[in-house]
Amino acid sequence: MTKAMTIPQDQPLNTLTVGDLQMIVTEVVRKVVREEVERDYHVNEDGLKVFYEEEDIAPRYLAELQQHYEDIKSGKMKTVPGEIVLQELQDLGIEL
């Protein structure tokens, strides 16, 4: 394992070597991987939270999902097709 590198915050970028940049990138990637492994979920390509283990799902979150399901079933809440949501976002000038 390589030794952690400390570079002064006020050091100009043009004084860094390729080796320095490789070390910085390596440290950042390791930090991100460690944080991802420590979490009990990941965010998939659709932006949805996916739990690694079913037991990791908070009971409050499950109760919230159940309540939404019951509201939809009873007619208190309605679902909207994704195409409509996408069109409304595009109408607002949000490009996806």
PyMOL commands that place a pseudoatom at each C-alpha (Angstrom):
pseudoatom trace, name=CA, resn=MET, resi=1, chain=A, elem=C, hetatm=0, pos=[0.000, 0.000, 0.000]
pseudoatom trace, name=CA, resn=THR, resi=2, chain=A, elem=C, hetatm=0, pos=[1.319, 3.425, -0.865]
pseudoatom trace, name=CA, resn=LYS, resi=3, chain=A, elem=C, hetatm=0, pos=[1.916, 6.110, 1.689]
pseudoatom trace, name=CA, resn=ALA, resi=4, chain=A, elem=C, hetatm=0, pos=[-0.699, 8.892, 1.860]
pseudoatom trace, name=CA, resn=MET, resi=5, chain=A, elem=C, hetatm=0, pos=[0.516, 11.981, 0.101]
pseudoatom trace, name=CA, resn=THR, resi=6, chain=A, elem=C, hetatm=0, pos=[0.095, 15.485, 1.452]
pseudoatom trace, name=CA, resn=ILE, resi=7, chain=A, elem=C, hetatm=0, pos=[0.370, 18.367, -0.951]
pseudoatom trace, name=CA, resn=PRO, resi=8, chain=A, elem=C, hetatm=0, pos=[0.018, 21.931, 0.286]
pseudoatom trace, name=CA, resn=GLN, resi=9, chain=A, elem=C, hetatm=0, pos=[-3.300, 23.527, -0.723]
pseudoatom trace, name=CA, resn=ASP, resi=10, chain=A, elem=C, hetatm=0, pos=[-1.484, 26.578, -2.117]
pseudoatom trace, name=CA, resn=GLN, resi=11, chain=A, elem=C, hetatm=0, pos=[0.883, 24.589, -4.348]
pseudoatom trace, name=CA, resn=PRO, resi=12, chain=A, elem=C, hetatm=0, pos=[0.353, 25.487, -8.028]
pseudoatom trace, name=CA, resn=LEU, resi=13, chain=A, elem=C, hetatm=0, pos=[-0.974, 22.640, -10.153]
pseudoatom trace, name=CA, resn=ASN, resi=14, chain=A, elem=C, hetatm=0, pos=[1.726, 23.144, -12.775]
pseudoatom trace, name=CA, resn=THR, resi=15, chain=A, elem=C, hetatm=0, pos=[4.370, 22.051, -10.238]
pseudoatom trace, name=CA, resn=LEU, resi=16, chain=A, elem=C, hetatm=0, pos=[2.817, 18.605, -9.732]
pseudoatom trace, name=CA, resn=THR, resi=17, chain=A, elem=C, hetatm=0, pos=[4.403, 15.643, -11.446]
pseudoatom trace, name=CA, resn=VAL, resi=18, chain=A, elem=C, hetatm=0, pos=[2.547, 12.860, -13.216]
pseudoatom trace, name=CA, resn=GLY, resi=19, chain=A, elem=C, hetatm=0, pos=[3.437, 10.657, -10.263]
pseudoatom trace, name=CA, resn=ASP, resi=20, chain=A, elem=C, hetatm=0, pos=[1.881, 13.201, -7.869]
pseudoatom trace, name=CA, resn=LEU, resi=21, chain=A, elem=C, hetatm=0, pos=[-1.340, 13.223, -9.897]
pseudoatom trace, name=CA, resn=GLN, resi=22, chain=A, elem=C, hetatm=0, pos=[-1.435, 9.422, -9.989]
pseudoatom trace, name=CA, resn=MET, resi=23, chain=A, elem=C, hetatm=0, pos=[-1.042, 9.308, -6.210]
pseudoatom trace, name=CA, resn=ILE, resi=24, chain=A, elem=C, hetatm=0, pos=[-3.838, 11.872, -5.745]
pseudoatom trace, name=CA, resn=VAL, resi=25, chain=A, elem=C, hetatm=0, pos=[-6.201, 9.973, -8.041]
pseudoatom trace, name=CA, resn=THR, resi=26, chain=A, elem=C, hetatm=0, pos=[-5.365, 6.682, -6.305]
pseudoatom trace, name=CA, resn=GLU, resi=27, chain=A, elem=C, hetatm=0, pos=[-6.136, 8.176, -2.888]
pseudoatom trace, name=CA, resn=VAL, resi=28, chain=A, elem=C, hetatm=0, pos=[-9.448, 9.619, -4.086]
pseudoatom trace, name=CA, resn=VAL, resi=29, chain=A, elem=C, hetatm=0, pos=[-10.538, 6.334, -5.682]
pseudoatom trace, name=CA, resn=ARG, resi=30, chain=A, elem=C, hetatm=0, pos=[-9.651, 4.381, -2.534]
pseudoatom trace, name=CA, resn=LYS, resi=31, chain=A, elem=C, hetatm=0, pos=[-11.624, 6.830, -0.398]
pseudoatom trace, name=CA, resn=VAL, resi=32, chain=A, elem=C, hetatm=0, pos=[-14.692, 6.536, -2.641]
pseudoatom trace, name=CA, resn=VAL, resi=33, chain=A, elem=C, hetatm=0, pos=[-14.497, 2.736, -2.678]
pseudoatom trace, name=CA, resn=ARG, resi=34, chain=A, elem=C, hetatm=0, pos=[-14.180, 2.623, 1.129]
pseudoatom trace, name=CA, resn=GLU, resi=35, chain=A, elem=C, hetatm=0, pos=[-17.224, 4.877, 1.535]
pseudoatom trace, name=CA, resn=GLU, resi=36, chain=A, elem=C, hetatm=0, pos=[-19.247, 2.800, -0.932]
pseudoatom trace, name=CA, resn=VAL, resi=37, chain=A, elem=C, hetatm=0, pos=[-18.392, -0.442, 0.843]
pseudoatom trace, name=CA, resn=GLU, resi=38, chain=A, elem=C, hetatm=0, pos=[-19.269, 1.003, 4.255]
pseudoatom trace, name=CA, resn=ARG, resi=39, chain=A, elem=C, hetatm=0, pos=[-22.748, 2.057, 3.170]
pseudoatom trace, name=CA, resn=ASP, resi=40, chain=A, elem=C, hetatm=0, pos=[-25.589, -0.426, 3.282]
pseudoatom trace, name=CA, resn=TYR, resi=41, chain=A, elem=C, hetatm=0, pos=[-26.888, 0.650, -0.131]
pseudoatom trace, name=CA, resn=HIS, resi=42, chain=A, elem=C, hetatm=0, pos=[-25.817, 1.943, -3.509]
pseudoatom trace, name=CA, resn=VAL, resi=43, chain=A, elem=C, hetatm=0, pos=[-27.526, 4.181, -6.032]
pseudoatom trace, name=CA, resn=ASN, resi=44, chain=A, elem=C, hetatm=0, pos=[-28.155, 2.417, -9.336]
pseudoatom trace, name=CA, resn=GLU, resi=45, chain=A, elem=C, hetatm=0, pos=[-27.959, 3.905, -12.839]
pseudoatom trace, name=CA, resn=ASP, resi=46, chain=A, elem=C, hetatm=0, pos=[-31.600, 5.031, -12.567]
pseudoatom trace, name=CA, resn=GLY, resi=47, chain=A, elem=C, hetatm=0, pos=[-30.866, 6.979, -9.393]
pseudoatom trace, name=CA, resn=LEU, resi=48, chain=A, elem=C, hetatm=0, pos=[-32.720, 4.519, -7.162]
pseudoatom trace, name=CA, resn=LYS, resi=49, chain=A, elem=C, hetatm=0, pos=[-31.423, 3.507, -3.739]
pseudoatom trace, name=CA, resn=VAL, resi=50, chain=A, elem=C, hetatm=0, pos=[-30.726, -0.244, -3.737]
pseudoatom trace, name=CA, resn=PHE, resi=51, chain=A, elem=C, hetatm=0, pos=[-30.038, -1.921, -0.407]
pseudoatom trace, name=CA, resn=TYR, resi=52, chain=A, elem=C, hetatm=0, pos=[-27.416, -4.680, -0.253]
pseudoatom trace, name=CA, resn=GLU, resi=53, chain=A, elem=C, hetatm=0, pos=[-29.390, -6.660, 2.311]
pseudoatom trace, name=CA, resn=GLU, resi=54, chain=A, elem=C, hetatm=0, pos=[-33.137, -6.662, 2.848]
pseudoatom trace, name=CA, resn=GLU, resi=55, chain=A, elem=C, hetatm=0, pos=[-32.511, -6.349, 6.591]
pseudoatom trace, name=CA, resn=ASP, resi=56, chain=A, elem=C, hetatm=0, pos=[-30.756, -3.012, 5.991]
pseudoatom trace, name=CA, resn=ILE, resi=57, chain=A, elem=C, hetatm=0, pos=[-34.007, -1.370, 4.933]
pseudoatom trace, name=CA, resn=ALA, resi=58, chain=A, elem=C, hetatm=0, pos=[-35.220, 0.907, 7.709]
pseudoatom trace, name=CA, resn=PRO, resi=59, chain=A, elem=C, hetatm=0, pos=[-38.640, -0.058, 9.088]
pseudoatom trace, name=CA, resn=ARG, resi=60, chain=A, elem=C, hetatm=0, pos=[-39.732, 3.585, 8.768]
pseudoatom trace, name=CA, resn=TYR, resi=61, chain=A, elem=C, hetatm=0, pos=[-38.924, 3.501, 5.041]
pseudoatom trace, name=CA, resn=LEU, resi=62, chain=A, elem=C, hetatm=0, pos=[-40.883, 0.266, 4.588]
pseudoatom trace, name=CA, resn=ALA, resi=63, chain=A, elem=C, hetatm=0, pos=[-43.847, 1.782, 6.457]
pseudoatom trace, name=CA, resn=GLU, resi=64, chain=A, elem=C, hetatm=0, pos=[-43.670, 4.830, 4.192]
pseudoatom trace, name=CA, resn=LEU, resi=65, chain=A, elem=C, hetatm=0, pos=[-43.711, 2.624, 1.078]
pseudoatom trace, name=CA, resn=GLN, resi=66, chain=A, elem=C, hetatm=0, pos=[-46.633, 0.646, 2.462]
pseudoatom trace, name=CA, resn=GLN, resi=67, chain=A, elem=C, hetatm=0, pos=[-48.551, 3.861, 3.142]
pseudoatom trace, name=CA, resn=HIS, resi=68, chain=A, elem=C, hetatm=0, pos=[-47.937, 5.078, -0.415]
pseudoatom trace, name=CA, resn=TYR, resi=69, chain=A, elem=C, hetatm=0, pos=[-49.133, 1.730, -1.758]
pseudoatom trace, name=CA, resn=GLU, resi=70, chain=A, elem=C, hetatm=0, pos=[-52.310, 1.900, 0.312]
pseudoatom trace, name=CA, resn=ASP, resi=71, chain=A, elem=C, hetatm=0, pos=[-52.944, 5.522, -0.731]
pseudoatom trace, name=CA, resn=ILE, resi=72, chain=A, elem=C, hetatm=0, pos=[-52.577, 4.585, -4.402]
pseudoatom trace, name=CA, resn=LYS, resi=73, chain=A, elem=C, hetatm=0, pos=[-54.807, 1.543, -3.997]
pseudoatom trace, name=CA, resn=SER, resi=74, chain=A, elem=C, hetatm=0, pos=[-57.522, 3.573, -2.219]
pseudoatom trace, name=CA, resn=GLY, resi=75, chain=A, elem=C, hetatm=0, pos=[-57.390, 6.405, -4.771]
pseudoatom trace, name=CA, resn=LYS, resi=76, chain=A, elem=C, hetatm=0, pos=[-56.006, 9.050, -2.386]
pseudoatom trace, name=CA, resn=MET, resi=77, chain=A, elem=C, hetatm=0, pos=[-52.834, 9.194, -4.464]
pseudoatom trace, name=CA, resn=LYS, resi=78, chain=A, elem=C, hetatm=0, pos=[-52.406, 8.678, -8.184]
pseudoatom trace, name=CA, resn=THR, resi=79, chain=A, elem=C, hetatm=0, pos=[-49.464, 7.487, -10.210]
pseudoatom trace, name=CA, resn=VAL, resi=80, chain=A, elem=C, hetatm=0, pos=[-48.220, 9.372, -13.229]
pseudoatom trace, name=CA, resn=PRO, resi=81, chain=A, elem=C, hetatm=0, pos=[-46.492, 7.727, -16.206]
pseudoatom trace, name=CA, resn=GLY, resi=82, chain=A, elem=C, hetatm=0, pos=[-42.782, 8.502, -16.433]
pseudoatom trace, name=CA, resn=GLU, resi=83, chain=A, elem=C, hetatm=0, pos=[-43.222, 9.980, -19.906]
pseudoatom trace, name=CA, resn=ILE, resi=84, chain=A, elem=C, hetatm=0, pos=[-45.490, 12.692, -18.513]
pseudoatom trace, name=CA, resn=VAL, resi=85, chain=A, elem=C, hetatm=0, pos=[-43.031, 13.551, -15.747]
pseudoatom trace, name=CA, resn=LEU, resi=86, chain=A, elem=C, hetatm=0, pos=[-40.189, 13.663, -18.269]
pseudoatom trace, name=CA, resn=GLN, resi=87, chain=A, elem=C, hetatm=0, pos=[-42.183, 15.958, -20.569]
pseudoatom trace, name=CA, resn=GLU, resi=88, chain=A, elem=C, hetatm=0, pos=[-43.071, 18.285, -17.680]
pseudoatom trace, name=CA, resn=LEU, resi=89, chain=A, elem=C, hetatm=0, pos=[-39.423, 18.502, -16.654]
pseudoatom trace, name=CA, resn=GLN, resi=90, chain=A, elem=C, hetatm=0, pos=[-38.399, 19.244, -20.245]
pseudoatom trace, name=CA, resn=ASP, resi=91, chain=A, elem=C, hetatm=0, pos=[-41.127, 21.905, -20.448]
pseudoatom trace, name=CA, resn=LEU, resi=92, chain=A, elem=C, hetatm=0, pos=[-39.504, 23.514, -17.405]
pseudoatom trace, name=CA, resn=GLY, resi=93, chain=A, elem=C, hetatm=0, pos=[-36.202, 23.585, -19.284]
pseudoatom trace, name=CA, resn=ILE, resi=94, chain=A, elem=C, hetatm=0, pos=[-34.604, 20.680, -17.445]
pseudoatom trace, name=CA, resn=GLU, resi=95, chain=A, elem=C, hetatm=0, pos=[-32.753, 18.475, -19.909]
pseudoatom trace, name=CA, resn=LEU, resi=96, chain=A, elem=C, hetatm=0, pos=[-32.422, 14.819, -18.948]
for i in range(1, 96): cmd.bond("trace and resi %d" % i, "trace and resi %d" % (i + 1))
show_as sticks, trace
zoom trace
